[in-house]
Amino acid sequence: MKKIATIALVMVLVSVAQAAAIDQIRLTTGEIAAREAGGAGAGTSGAAGIQTTVLLGDPTKPGLYTIRLSIPANTTIQAHTHRDDRSAIVMSGTWYFGYGTMANAEATKPLPPGSFYTEPGGVAHFALTRAEPVVVYITGFGPTDTVYLNAANDPRNK
């Protein structure tokens, strides 16, 4: 019983700490578009052309974060993992997403706007776009990273 009480107390304290760390933010689509977007930032694949906008927190530091990824048409992101559990919503375009150790277009599921998916920590996944660009919002609890299963596929090393 003492163990259960201790676990419950820790969960409450973590929830309070997380809640205290979140600022009040309300952003319209126009305000999001006006925010500075950089290249493929922390927690992204590093693929050429990806633009990252941080909406909440800092994905390089401990704590909750949300990033907006804009992925160009005809982009393939090879199999990789992240250390943190992440969830995502497809905002525009059709995102072809799959789980596994090798990027394989046939193993993807087309996710149209409004779709939801997860990227469990340490689980290999890959994705691609076809004729249209895609925008995805990803939320996790940092710090995050991106580790390619095959280092030769890491576009950040090219």
Helices and strands as residue ranges (DSSP letters): H 2-21, H 29-34, E 51-56, E 63-71, E 76-81, E 86-92, E 95-99, G 105-107, E 109-111, E 116-119, E 125-128, E 134-142, E 147-148, G 151-153, G 155-157
